[in-house]
Amino acid sequence: MTALEWCAAPRLITVPCDVVDLEPADVRRLLDIEAGDADGTVVVTDELQPLCAVWHTTRALDPLREAFVAGERSARHALRGLRIRRVGFRDGAWRDADTPEEWASRRKAARTR
């Protein structure tokens, strides 16, 4: 929410630090998708990745703030109050690495490409 509050641009991209295989072309591909009247465009890999997203800064802020004030701390659940465009990315670039083993495996795979 803080980034949305401070962002002067009409859109804000969010990417968690555990998305280890992301390339500039992947980010450009997400930014090039038109969200229409949605509050945000969220990446779907093998599951919804709510922190891998492009947010419409003025439309997304109030519903996210309301969810937070109401006690919601799950990004996935906070999306319930938003109009979200879900976009499938099946190539693996946006998958996160939740464990040290996943991190090591993803980094090893990236070095062999």
C-alpha positions as CSV (number, residue, x, y, z in Angstrom):
1,M,0.0,0.0,0.0
2,T,2.8,2.4,0.8
3,A,4.1,2.1,-2.8
4,L,0.7,2.8,-4.2
5,E,0.4,5.8,-1.9
6,W,3.7,7.3,-3.0
7,C,3.6,6.3,-6.7
8,A,3.1,9.3,-9.0
9,A,2.7,7.1,-12.1
10,P,-0.7,5.8,-13.2
11,R,0.5,2.2,-12.8
12,L,2.8,0.4,-10.4
13,I,4.4,-3.0,-10.9
14,T,5.1,-5.2,-7.9
15,V,7.5,-8.1,-7.9
16,P,8.5,-10.0,-4.7
17,C,12.2,-10.6,-4.1
18,D,11.9,-14.4,-4.3
19,V,10.9,-14.4,-8.0
20,V,14.4,-15.3,-9.2
21,D,14.2,-16.0,-12.9
22,L,12.6,-12.7,-14.1
23,E,14.0,-11.0,-17.2
24,P,13.3,-7.5,-18.4
25,A,11.3,-8.9,-21.3
26,D,8.9,-10.7,-18.8
27,V,8.3,-7.4,-17.1
28,R,7.7,-5.6,-20.4
29,R,5.3,-8.4,-21.4
30,L,3.2,-7.8,-18.3
31,L,3.3,-4.0,-18.7
32,D,2.1,-4.3,-22.3
33,I,-1.1,-6.0,-21.3
34,E,-4.0,-3.6,-21.2
35,A,-6.0,-3.9,-17.9
36,G,-9.1,-2.2,-19.2
37,D,-11.2,-1.1,-16.2
38,A,-9.5,-3.6,-13.8
39,D,-7.8,-2.3,-10.7
40,G,-4.8,-4.5,-11.4
41,T,-3.4,-7.2,-13.6
42,V,-2.1,-10.2,-11.7
43,V,0.1,-13.0,-12.9
44,V,-1.1,-16.6,-12.8
45,T,1.5,-19.4,-13.1
46,D,0.6,-22.7,-11.7
47,E,-1.3,-20.6,-9.1
48,L,-2.2,-17.0,-8.5
49,Q,0.8,-14.8,-7.8
50,P,-0.9,-11.7,-6.1
51,L,2.3,-9.9,-5.6
52,C,3.4,-10.2,-9.2
53,A,1.2,-7.5,-10.6
54,V,0.6,-4.2,-12.2
55,W,-1.7,-2.0,-10.2
56,H,-3.8,1.0,-11.3
57,T,-2.6,3.3,-8.6
58,T,-5.7,5.3,-7.9
59,R,-8.3,2.5,-8.3
60,A,-6.4,-0.2,-6.3
61,L,-5.4,1.8,-3.3
62,D,-8.7,2.4,-1.5
63,P,-9.9,-1.3,-1.6
64,L,-6.5,-2.6,-0.5
65,R,-6.4,0.0,2.3
66,E,-9.9,-1.0,3.4
67,A,-9.0,-4.7,3.5
68,F,-5.8,-3.9,5.5
69,V,-7.8,-1.7,8.0
70,A,-10.3,-4.6,8.4
71,G,-7.4,-6.9,9.4
72,E,-6.6,-8.7,6.2
73,R,-2.9,-9.5,5.8
74,S,-3.1,-12.0,3.0
75,A,-2.4,-10.5,-0.4
76,R,-4.4,-13.3,-2.0
77,H,-7.5,-12.5,0.2
78,A,-7.1,-8.8,-0.2
79,L,-7.8,-9.2,-3.9
80,R,-11.4,-10.1,-3.2
81,G,-12.4,-6.4,-3.1
82,L,-10.7,-5.6,-6.4
83,R,-11.5,-6.0,-10.0
84,I,-8.6,-8.2,-11.1
85,R,-7.5,-9.2,-14.6
86,R,-5.7,-12.6,-14.3
87,V,-3.0,-13.2,-16.9
88,G,-1.5,-16.7,-17.4
89,F,2.3,-17.0,-17.7
90,R,3.1,-20.6,-18.1
91,D,6.8,-20.2,-18.9
92,G,7.9,-20.3,-15.3
93,A,9.5,-16.8,-15.2
94,W,7.1,-15.5,-12.5
95,R,7.3,-18.5,-10.2
96,D,8.6,-17.8,-6.7
97,A,11.1,-19.8,-4.7
98,D,9.7,-20.4,-1.2
99,T,12.3,-22.7,0.2
100,P,16.2,-22.7,0.1
101,E,15.9,-25.9,-2.0
102,E,13.6,-24.2,-4.5
103,W,15.9,-21.2,-4.7
104,A,19.0,-23.3,-5.3
105,S,17.2,-25.4,-8.0
106,R,15.8,-22.3,-9.8
107,R,19.2,-20.6,-9.8
108,K,21.0,-23.7,-11.1
109,A,18.4,-24.0,-13.9
110,A,18.9,-20.3,-14.7
111,R,22.7,-20.7,-15.1
112,T,22.3,-23.6,-17.5
113,R,20.1,-21.6,-19.9
